[in-house]
Amino acid sequence: MGISAKMVKELRDKTGAGMMDCKKALTEAGGDYEKAVKVLREKGIAKAAKREGRVTAEGVIASYVHPGDKLGVMVEINCETDFVARTEKFNTFARDVAMHIAAIAPVCVSREDLDESLLENEREVYRQQALNEDKPEKVVDRIVDGKLEKYIAEIVLLEQPFVRDNDKTVLDLLKEMISTLGENINIKRFVRFRLGE
């Protein structure tokens, strides 16, 4: 099957990937559009992993103020060059992340940023709940671990389902952006303000 320029353009418009990458993905997928999207996503994750160690000293501080002016967010997102930091795609991504933080209220950016005492307190609460429900002692640890993982996914920014597309996590969105823009990108830190808190 021949890969038409129209097919390549449609895939490029949807994914933001380069023309040659789109053509290769369509060829590899035998012209199947959905398979080509999957191929691009898989390759994007691999490309993102290669770029992870590179220095991110440029970027933007994006803000979002919710209508009514009672909730606001500032987030620092870094990239490798000021060229990328000035692109519309990068700035849209930064604004989307700020809006997500306003809506979902994560506690920290990544698992590594979590306070160990917070996790210990949660672990103890889940253990006591399981024991109060007369769960067998041999399964209590598995129940506690499962609930703790769910809790972490709810409070860690990179592990939360993205507010505009619940099929992707914020980390998935970040990796797509790294693949699309060709640079390492890092969500460094954020602060969320709510009037009266």
C-alpha positions as YAML, in Angstrom:
chain: A
units: angstrom
residues:
- id: 1
  name: MET
  ca: [0.00, 0.00, 0.00]
- id: 2
  name: GLY
  ca: [1.30, 3.46, -0.90]
- id: 3
  name: ILE
  ca: [1.61, 6.08, 1.80]
- id: 4
  name: SER
  ca: [0.10, 9.32, 0.51]
- id: 5
  name: ALA
  ca: [1.21, 12.81, 1.48]
- id: 6
  name: LYS
  ca: [-2.30, 13.39, 2.85]
- id: 7
  name: MET
  ca: [-1.94, 10.42, 5.25]
- id: 8
  name: VAL
  ca: [1.44, 11.72, 6.42]
- id: 9
  name: LYS
  ca: [0.01, 15.22, 6.94]
- id: 10
  name: GLU
  ca: [-2.98, 13.93, 8.96]
- id: 11
  name: LEU
  ca: [-0.68, 11.87, 11.19]
- id: 12
  name: ARG
  ca: [1.69, 14.80, 11.61]
- id: 13
  name: ASP
  ca: [-1.17, 17.16, 12.50]
- id: 14
  name: LYS
  ca: [-2.42, 14.76, 15.16]
- id: 15
  name: THR
  ca: [0.90, 13.78, 16.72]
- id: 16
  name: GLY
  ca: [3.20, 16.72, 16.05]
- id: 17
  name: ALA
  ca: [5.93, 14.29, 14.94]
- id: 18
  name: GLY
  ca: [8.23, 15.06, 11.99]
- id: 19
  name: MET
  ca: [7.23, 14.22, 8.42]
- id: 20
  name: MET
  ca: [9.81, 11.48, 7.95]
- id: 21
  name: ASP
  ca: [8.93, 9.93, 11.32]
- id: 22
  name: CYS
  ca: [5.25, 9.91, 10.31]
- id: 23
  name: LYS
  ca: [6.01, 8.34, 6.95]
- id: 24
  name: LYS
  ca: [8.18, 5.64, 8.54]
- id: 25
  name: ALA
  ca: [5.51, 4.92, 11.17]
- id: 26
  name: LEU
  ca: [2.78, 4.61, 8.50]
- id: 27
  name: THR
  ca: [5.02, 2.32, 6.43]
- id: 28
  name: GLU
  ca: [5.82, 0.19, 9.48]
- id: 29
  name: ALA
  ca: [2.10, 0.02, 10.34]
- id: 30
  name: GLY
  ca: [1.10, -0.94, 6.79]
- id: 31
  name: GLY
  ca: [-0.90, 2.25, 6.37]
- id: 32
  name: ASP
  ca: [-3.00, 1.65, 9.51]
- id: 33
  name: TYR
  ca: [-3.44, 5.08, 11.10]
- id: 34
  name: GLU
  ca: [-4.03, 3.89, 14.71]
- id: 35
  name: LYS
  ca: [-1.05, 1.51, 14.59]
- id: 36
  name: ALA
  ca: [1.10, 4.33, 13.24]
- id: 37
  name: VAL
  ca: [0.11, 6.54, 16.19]
- id: 38
  name: LYS
  ca: [1.11, 3.69, 18.54]
- id: 39
  name: VAL
  ca: [4.46, 3.25, 16.74]
- id: 40
  name: LEU
  ca: [5.17, 6.98, 17.08]
- id: 41
  name: ARG
  ca: [4.28, 6.97, 20.77]
- id: 42
  name: GLU
  ca: [6.56, 3.99, 21.44]
- id: 43
  name: LYS
  ca: [9.44, 5.58, 19.55]
- id: 44
  name: GLY
  ca: [8.79, 8.88, 21.32]
- id: 45
  name: ILE
  ca: [9.14, 7.21, 24.71]
- id: 46
  name: ALA
  ca: [12.43, 5.65, 23.59]
- id: 47
  name: LYS
  ca: [13.68, 9.03, 22.32]
- id: 48
  name: ALA
  ca: [12.59, 10.70, 25.55]
- id: 49
  name: ALA
  ca: [14.54, 8.15, 27.59]
- id: 50
  name: LYS
  ca: [17.72, 8.93, 25.58]
- id: 51
  name: ARG
  ca: [17.35, 12.66, 26.32]
- id: 52
  name: GLU
  ca: [16.67, 12.30, 30.06]
- id: 53
  name: GLY
  ca: [20.20, 13.05, 31.25]
- id: 54
  name: ARG
  ca: [20.68, 16.24, 29.24]
- id: 55
  name: VAL
  ca: [20.87, 19.58, 31.06]
- id: 56
  name: THR
  ca: [17.73, 21.73, 31.12]
- id: 57
  name: ALA
  ca: [18.81, 25.27, 31.98]
- id: 58
  name: GLU
  ca: [16.28, 27.24, 29.90]
- id: 59
  name: GLY
  ca: [12.50, 27.26, 30.07]
- id: 60
  name: VAL
  ca: [9.54, 29.24, 31.35]
- id: 61
  name: ILE
  ca: [7.57, 29.96, 34.45]
- id: 62
  name: ALA
  ca: [3.94, 29.52, 33.46]
- id: 63
  name: SER
  ca: [0.98, 30.67, 35.47]
- id: 64
  name: TYR
  ca: [-2.70, 29.94, 35.60]
- id: 65
  name: VAL
  ca: [-5.30, 31.91, 37.54]
- id: 66
  name: HIS
  ca: [-8.71, 30.30, 37.76]
- id: 67
  name: PRO
  ca: [-11.68, 32.53, 36.87]
- id: 68
  name: GLY
  ca: [-12.79, 34.34, 40.00]
- id: 69
  name: ASP
  ca: [-9.17, 35.03, 41.04]
- id: 70
  name: LYS
  ca: [-9.30, 32.74, 44.09]
- id: 71
  name: LEU
  ca: [-6.94, 30.01, 42.82]
- id: 72
  name: GLY
  ca: [-3.60, 30.38, 41.04]
- id: 73
  name: VAL
  ca: [-0.61, 28.28, 40.03]
- id: 74
  name: MET
  ca: [2.98, 28.98, 38.99]
- id: 75
  name: VAL
  ca: [5.06, 26.18, 37.50]
- id: 76
  name: GLU
  ca: [8.68, 26.13, 36.33]
- id: 77
  name: ILE
  ca: [9.26, 23.97, 33.27]
- id: 78
  name: ASN
  ca: [12.79, 23.68, 31.91]
- id: 79
  name: CYS
  ca: [14.16, 22.71, 28.50]
- id: 80
  name: GLU
  ca: [17.60, 22.74, 26.88]
- id: 81
  name: THR
  ca: [17.43, 25.88, 24.70]
- id: 82
  name: ASP
  ca: [15.71, 29.24, 24.71]
- id: 83
  name: PHE
  ca: [14.63, 28.49, 21.12]
- id: 84
  name: VAL
  ca: [12.34, 25.69, 22.34]
- id: 85
  name: ALA
  ca: [11.27, 27.72, 25.39]
- id: 86
  name: ARG
  ca: [9.83, 30.35, 23.03]
- id: 87
  name: THR
  ca: [7.82, 27.90, 20.88]
- id: 88
  name: GLU
  ca: [4.03, 27.90, 21.02]
- id: 89
  name: LYS
  ca: [3.95, 24.13, 21.66]
- id: 90
  name: PHE
  ca: [6.20, 24.42, 24.71]
- id: 91
  name: ASN
  ca: [4.27, 27.35, 26.14]
- id: 92
  name: THR
  ca: [0.93, 25.63, 25.54]
- id: 93
  name: PHE
  ca: [2.28, 22.55, 27.33]
- id: 94
  name: ALA
  ca: [3.43, 24.72, 30.26]
- id: 95
  name: ARG
  ca: [0.01, 26.41, 30.52]
- id: 96
  name: ASP
  ca: [-1.73, 23.03, 30.35]
- id: 97
  name: VAL
  ca: [0.43, 21.70, 33.19]
- id: 98
  name: ALA
  ca: [-0.32, 24.81, 35.28]
- id: 99
  name: MET
  ca: [-4.06, 24.37, 34.64]
- id: 100
  name: HIS
  ca: [-3.81, 20.67, 35.56]
- id: 101
  name: ILE
  ca: [-2.11, 21.57, 38.86]
- id: 102
  name: ALA
  ca: [-4.88, 24.08, 39.62]
- id: 103
  name: ALA
  ca: [-7.57, 21.48, 38.92]
- id: 104
  name: ILE
  ca: [-6.08, 18.34, 40.50]
- id: 105
  name: ALA
  ca: [-3.88, 19.76, 43.31]
- id: 106
  name: PRO
  ca: [-0.87, 17.40, 43.34]
- id: 107
  name: VAL
  ca: [1.42, 17.45, 46.36]
- id: 108
  name: CYS
  ca: [4.75, 17.15, 44.50]
- id: 109
  name: VAL
  ca: [6.22, 16.65, 41.02]
- id: 110
  name: SER
  ca: [7.65, 13.12, 41.33]
- id: 111
  name: ARG
  ca: [7.80, 10.17, 43.70]
- id: 112
  name: GLU
  ca: [11.31, 11.17, 44.73]
- id: 113
  name: ASP
  ca: [9.90, 14.44, 46.11]
- id: 114
  name: LEU
  ca: [7.46, 12.72, 48.48]
- id: 115
  name: ASP
  ca: [7.96, 13.18, 52.21]
- id: 116
  name: GLU
  ca: [8.68, 9.76, 53.71]
- id: 117
  name: SER
  ca: [6.78, 10.61, 56.92]
- id: 118
  name: LEU
  ca: [3.64, 11.28, 54.83]
- id: 119
  name: LEU
  ca: [3.94, 7.83, 53.27]
- id: 120
  name: GLU
  ca: [4.54, 6.20, 56.66]
- id: 121
  name: ASN
  ca: [1.43, 7.85, 58.09]
- id: 122
  name: GLU
  ca: [-0.66, 6.65, 55.14]
- id: 123
  name: ARG
  ca: [0.83, 3.16, 55.38]
- id: 124
  name: GLU
  ca: [-0.15, 2.99, 59.07]
- id: 125
  name: VAL
  ca: [-3.71, 4.18, 58.34]
- id: 126
  name: TYR
  ca: [-4.16, 1.56, 55.58]
- id: 127
  name: ARG
  ca: [-2.71, -1.18, 57.81]
- id: 128
  name: GLN
  ca: [-5.13, -0.29, 60.60]
- id: 129
  name: GLN
  ca: [-8.07, -0.20, 58.16]
- id: 130
  name: ALA
  ca: [-7.20, -3.67, 56.87]
- id: 131
  name: LEU
  ca: [-6.83, -5.06, 60.39]
- id: 132
  name: ASN
  ca: [-10.16, -3.48, 61.43]
- id: 133
  name: GLU
  ca: [-11.81, -5.25, 58.48]
- id: 134
  name: ASP
  ca: [-10.47, -8.57, 59.83]
- id: 135
  name: LYS
  ca: [-8.31, -9.20, 56.76]
- id: 136
  name: PRO
  ca: [-5.93, -12.15, 57.14]
- id: 137
  name: GLU
  ca: [-2.49, -11.03, 58.35]
- id: 138
  name: LYS
  ca: [-0.78, -12.60, 55.32]
- id: 139
  name: VAL
  ca: [-2.65, -10.34, 52.84]
- id: 140
  name: VAL
  ca: [-2.56, -7.12, 54.88]
- id: 141
  name: ASP
  ca: [0.83, -6.05, 53.45]
- id: 142
  name: ARG
  ca: [-0.37, -6.55, 49.87]
- id: 143
  name: ILE
  ca: [-3.54, -4.55, 50.59]
- id: 144
  name: VAL
  ca: [-1.49, -1.76, 52.19]
- id: 145
  name: ASP
  ca: [0.97, -1.69, 49.25]
- id: 146
  name: GLY
  ca: [-1.89, -1.54, 46.73]
- id: 147
  name: LYS
  ca: [-3.64, 1.31, 48.53]
- id: 148
  name: LEU
  ca: [-0.36, 3.18, 48.95]
- id: 149
  name: GLU
  ca: [0.40, 2.92, 45.22]
- id: 150
  name: LYS
  ca: [-3.07, 4.27, 44.42]
- id: 151
  name: TYR
  ca: [-2.57, 7.13, 46.87]
- id: 152
  name: ILE
  ca: [0.81, 8.03, 45.33]
- id: 153
  name: ALA
  ca: [-0.71, 8.06, 41.84]
- id: 154
  name: GLU
  ca: [-3.33, 10.52, 43.12]
- id: 155
  name: ILE
  ca: [-0.90, 13.02, 44.67]
- id: 156
  name: VAL
  ca: [2.22, 12.87, 42.43]
- id: 157
  name: LEU
  ca: [1.93, 15.21, 39.43]
- id: 158
  name: LEU
  ca: [3.76, 13.00, 36.90]
- id: 159
  name: GLU
  ca: [1.62, 9.97, 37.78]
- id: 160
  name: GLN
  ca: [-1.78, 11.69, 37.69]
- id: 161
  name: PRO
  ca: [-4.10, 11.19, 34.71]
- id: 162
  name: PHE
  ca: [-3.94, 14.40, 32.68]
- id: 163
  name: VAL
  ca: [-7.02, 16.54, 33.32]
- id: 164
  name: ARG
  ca: [-7.75, 17.03, 29.59]
- id: 165
  name: ASP
  ca: [-7.11, 13.40, 28.56]
- id: 166
  name: ASN
  ca: [-7.52, 10.75, 31.25]
- id: 167
  name: ASP
  ca: [-5.99, 8.10, 28.96]
- id: 168
  name: LYS
  ca: [-2.58, 9.75, 29.46]
- id: 169
  name: THR
  ca: [-0.65, 10.62, 32.59]
- id: 170
  name: VAL
  ca: [1.20, 13.93, 32.90]
- id: 171
  name: LEU
  ca: [4.40, 11.87, 32.42]
- id: 172
  name: ASP
  ca: [3.04, 10.49, 29.10]
- id: 173
  name: LEU
  ca: [2.31, 14.05, 28.00]
- id: 174
  name: LEU
  ca: [5.81, 15.14, 29.05]
- id: 175
  name: LYS
  ca: [7.43, 12.30, 27.06]
- id: 176
  name: GLU
  ca: [5.36, 13.18, 23.99]
- id: 177
  name: MET
  ca: [6.53, 16.78, 24.29]
- id: 178
  name: ILE
  ca: [10.18, 15.65, 24.59]
- id: 179
  name: SER
  ca: [9.75, 13.51, 21.47]
- id: 180
  name: THR
  ca: [7.99, 16.27, 19.52]
- id: 181
  name: LEU
  ca: [10.37, 19.10, 20.41]
- id: 182
  name: GLY
  ca: [13.54, 17.00, 20.39]
- id: 183
  name: GLU
  ca: [14.87, 18.26, 23.72]
- id: 184
  name: ASN
  ca: [14.88, 17.11, 27.30]
- id: 185
  name: ILE
  ca: [12.10, 18.82, 29.26]
- id: 186
  name: ASN
  ca: [11.75, 18.83, 33.02]
- id: 187
  name: ILE
  ca: [8.88, 19.95, 35.25]
- id: 188
  name: LYS
  ca: [11.03, 21.43, 37.99]
- id: 189
  name: ARG
  ca: [8.64, 22.75, 40.64]
- id: 190
  name: PHE
  ca: [5.29, 24.38, 41.23]
- id: 191
  name: VAL
  ca: [3.34, 26.37, 43.79]
- id: 192
  name: ARG
  ca: [-0.44, 26.41, 44.09]
- id: 193
  name: PHE
  ca: [-2.20, 29.28, 45.86]
- id: 194
  name: ARG
  ca: [-5.80, 29.24, 47.07]
- id: 195
  name: LEU
  ca: [-7.25, 32.34, 48.69]
- id: 196
  name: GLY
  ca: [-7.61, 31.84, 52.42]
- id: 197
  name: GLU
  ca: [-5.32, 28.76, 52.67]
...
